Amino acid sequence: MYPCCVGHEIVGRAVRVGSQARDGIAIGDRVGVGPQGYTCRKADCECCSKGQENYCPRRLGTYGDRYPDGSISYGGFADYCRHNSYSVFSIPEGLASEDAAVMLCAGSTVYEPLKEHGAGPETSVGIIGLGGLGHLGLLFAKAMGCPTVVAFSRSMAKQEDALRLGADEYVATVDQKDWAEHHASTLDLILCTVSGPRMPLQEYLGLLRPKGTFCQVGIPEEPLPPLETMSLVLKGTKIAFSDSASPKNIREMLKMAADKSIKAWTQVRPMQEANAAVEDMGKGNARFRYVLENKNDIA
């Protein structure tokens, strides 16, 4: 769709509130919008009626979609953006705008499966990939009280970062030998934030205890590797996928982040550096999310 204004992790001040907007939003409030620009919220919608709006078959994205009235959804790389009030979230005091912004998509994408699959004091968790999603998964798993959180990456390059984020162990799947055997059957839940046809998926699944869950949250651009299934059957291994979070869970996540002082690793850059930030991200320079700040004097 052209023209298209992207950006789906947005925080700013409410400058206009419609007469039919939901309660709780006032002019001047600090608010945010994630990837869900619209859901139908109809009583006959199986997803919306169960509080699973993030799976609504009629959902529309924050940018690049067309609303039922024919207007186009535009994202946050702008001075202003207009969104359905149901998709707008109040940002708690004590949570910095740059932290809240990256949580509206990346944070919610890891928070919901952690909650759904029982992350807590009796759950050992593995986080595959230490980037924008992975580092937030690590932070939230620790905040939920998981006794052991293991970070997985390909090389040793991010070990220091992982330990500073609170990881109890760090595994480099290329640089370390025998990692799969050493950690076999030690985890209850694995969140995978990466994808690729050459990732050691079978070995990752072998890290799960019986009835353990492997949840893929990184969107695969290519087919996942083939699997030998007998070992999975014999352990009752569950493989799941997850997409963002419901509005209820996003509000819960933001409250937890504020209450427990969870701080994302962000690098704030002016909006004018958007192109350079994209290039730097492609080079793997981000630690771990670039946030673009619009300093225009607008009201």
Disulfide bonds with the S-S distance in Angstrom:
none
